[in-house]
């Protein structure tokens, strides 16, 4: 378990440097390569938390080459990162439709309630 925590800490340092402009270059390159092999639909996962912000979500939503399902992935969960819930709401307003969480995550129930509220507006 100690190595997992260390890996999360190291990933957090990388996420602090996320930039939509750099990410979109990599997204478009990856999608272009996938198209060469006949891939027409992909799912892209973007970290969403205080450090990653919405940089990955914004970049993935700008992808233009194919059908791309954009998934927010709050790895650090709402419990560890209280600002994450607000970021997920912003991501949904940008066009995010999918959310992936760890099994048993507290965020599942809370987000399901909030998604229903947003959809009913």
C-alpha positions as CSV (number, residue, x, y, z in Angstrom):
1,X,0.0,0.0,0.0
2,X,2.9,2.3,0.7
3,X,4.1,2.2,-2.9
4,X,0.6,3.1,-4.1
5,X,0.5,6.2,-2.0
6,X,4.0,7.1,-3.2
7,X,2.8,6.7,-6.8
8,X,-0.2,8.9,-6.2
9,X,2.1,11.6,-4.7
10,X,4.4,11.5,-7.7
11,X,1.5,11.6,-10.1
12,X,0.1,14.7,-8.2
13,X,3.4,16.6,-9.0
14,X,3.0,15.8,-12.7
15,X,-0.7,16.8,-12.7
16,X,0.2,20.3,-11.3
17,X,1.9,21.0,-14.6
18,X,-1.0,19.9,-16.9
19,X,-1.8,22.3,-19.6
20,X,-4.7,22.0,-22.1
21,X,-2.5,23.2,-25.0
22,X,0.1,20.5,-24.5
23,X,-2.5,17.8,-23.8
24,X,-4.5,18.5,-27.0
25,X,-1.4,18.0,-29.1
26,X,-0.9,14.5,-27.6
27,X,-4.6,13.8,-27.9
28,X,-4.8,14.6,-31.6
29,X,-1.6,12.7,-32.3
30,X,-3.0,9.6,-30.5
31,X,-6.3,9.8,-32.2
32,X,-4.7,10.3,-35.6
33,X,-2.6,7.1,-35.0
34,X,-5.7,5.2,-33.9
35,X,-7.5,6.3,-37.1
36,X,-4.7,4.8,-39.2
37,X,-5.6,1.4,-37.8
38,X,-9.4,1.8,-38.3
39,X,-10.4,2.9,-34.8
40,X,-13.5,5.1,-35.1
41,X,-14.5,5.5,-31.4
42,X,-12.4,5.8,-28.3
43,X,-12.9,6.7,-24.6
44,X,-10.5,9.2,-23.1
45,X,-10.0,9.5,-19.3
46,X,-9.1,12.8,-17.7
47,X,-7.9,13.3,-14.2
48,X,-10.1,15.8,-12.4
49,X,-8.9,17.2,-9.0
50,X,-7.4,20.3,-7.5
51,X,-4.0,19.6,-9.2
52,X,-5.1,18.5,-12.6
53,X,-8.0,21.0,-12.7
54,X,-10.0,20.6,-15.9
55,X,-7.1,20.7,-18.3
56,X,-7.5,17.1,-19.5
57,X,-11.3,17.4,-19.8
58,X,-11.1,20.5,-21.9
59,X,-8.4,19.0,-24.2
60,X,-10.4,15.8,-24.7
61,X,-13.6,17.7,-25.4
62,X,-11.7,19.6,-28.2
63,X,-10.7,16.4,-30.0
64,X,-12.1,16.5,-33.5
65,X,-10.9,13.3,-35.3
66,X,-13.4,10.7,-34.2
67,X,-16.1,9.9,-31.7
68,X,-14.5,10.3,-28.3
69,X,-16.3,9.6,-25.0
70,X,-14.7,11.9,-22.4
71,X,-14.6,10.4,-18.9
72,X,-13.7,12.4,-15.8
73,X,-11.7,10.3,-13.4
74,X,-11.3,11.8,-9.9
75,X,-8.6,9.5,-8.7
76,X,-8.1,11.3,-5.4
77,X,-11.9,11.3,-4.7
78,X,-13.9,13.9,-3.1
79,X,-12.9,12.8,0.4
80,X,-9.2,13.6,-0.2
81,X,-9.8,16.6,-2.6
82,X,-12.8,18.6,-1.5
83,X,-12.6,20.9,-4.5
84,X,-13.2,17.9,-6.9
85,X,-16.9,18.0,-6.6
86,X,-17.1,21.6,-7.9
87,X,-14.7,20.7,-10.7
88,X,-16.9,17.8,-11.8
89,X,-19.9,20.1,-11.9
90,X,-17.9,22.5,-14.1
91,X,-16.8,19.5,-16.3
92,X,-20.5,18.5,-16.8
93,X,-21.3,22.0,-17.9
94,X,-18.5,21.9,-20.4
95,X,-20.1,18.7,-21.9
96,X,-18.7,15.8,-19.9
97,X,-21.1,12.9,-19.9
98,X,-19.3,10.1,-18.1
99,X,-17.7,9.8,-14.7
100,X,-15.6,6.9,-13.5
101,X,-14.8,6.2,-9.9
102,X,-13.3,3.5,-7.7
103,X,-15.8,0.9,-6.5
104,X,-17.3,1.9,-3.2
105,X,-16.4,5.5,-3.7
106,X,-18.5,8.1,-1.8
107,X,-18.6,10.2,-5.0
108,X,-21.0,7.8,-6.8
109,X,-24.1,8.5,-4.7
110,X,-23.4,12.2,-4.4
111,X,-22.7,12.6,-8.2
112,X,-25.8,10.6,-9.2
113,X,-28.0,12.9,-7.1
114,X,-26.3,16.0,-8.6
115,X,-26.4,14.7,-12.2
116,X,-30.1,14.2,-11.8
117,X,-30.5,17.8,-10.5
118,X,-28.5,19.2,-13.4
119,X,-30.4,17.2,-16.0
120,X,-33.7,18.4,-14.6
121,X,-32.8,22.0,-15.0
